[in-house]
């Protein structure tokens, strides 16, 4: 069984590596600012004691005030996992950096998140609609989509 | 963080063409196509002229239907169940499910039809040779089912192709599909070669 690492402990390590990155942390997850997401994700992947080499899932949540992008990270070598989150408060132009350079699995997941939630992943190699067709108006998983 | 610095990938020709095709199909199919009903009065209308030829032709047509497999969702498994030895539609001369629309004359649309799939459904229907019939199998195919209000699901396949027999259920039992097929047989028998 994969051990779920405490978000607070992982947050301390991220904070030591890149100060000011962590926005909040609790037992289950770490929330980092969207500006320092790439740095934090890079640290989580490359730090030998963490070594999160596998992105299990990438989802988004619409909390009306802000969007939250959720990354489920797993280390296959240490057999532990952590939930990394980031928030973007700009509803008209939500944007977070893409993590495709770190995990190739993020490619389609980010395209789906862009398609259904309208979040732009900056630095993504081929960001276009995945499930819906070109010319579809709006992003249907948003709360205000009707 | 600037969004404009890195924007969305420019859509390529294939994507634009697909989007236009789907959007024009949505615009063109806002209303359901009326179900073919010319066969209803057929027995009264036809009296002497080609009756015995019709009898033979209709007998041959209804006893050798070749179904086209169009399994789109969970209903497909019930349709596969119909083809297996327990239910065995070979009894009705429907031998094998054809994978090519050019060899089939009955399209069994089984499952949720999405707008992205709709152009393919329409194209396959157009590729089938006359005479051809359509069975709408399952709640989603008939009316959109639980996804009727959805942004991506066709509210009834009769917006895209004319439907001859509706088989309700979620999903319908194989017996229900066989019942629908026998109903279709009765309908084919009422057809006439005069109109083809």
Interface residues (C-beta under 8 A of the other chain):
Chain A: X34 X35 X93 X95 X96 X114 X120 X122 X123 X124 X125 X126 X127 X128 X129 X131 X132 X133 X134 X135 X136 X140 X145
Chain B: X1 X2 X3 X5 X6 X7 X8 X9 X11 X15 X16 X18 X19 X20 X22 X23 X115 X116 X151 X152
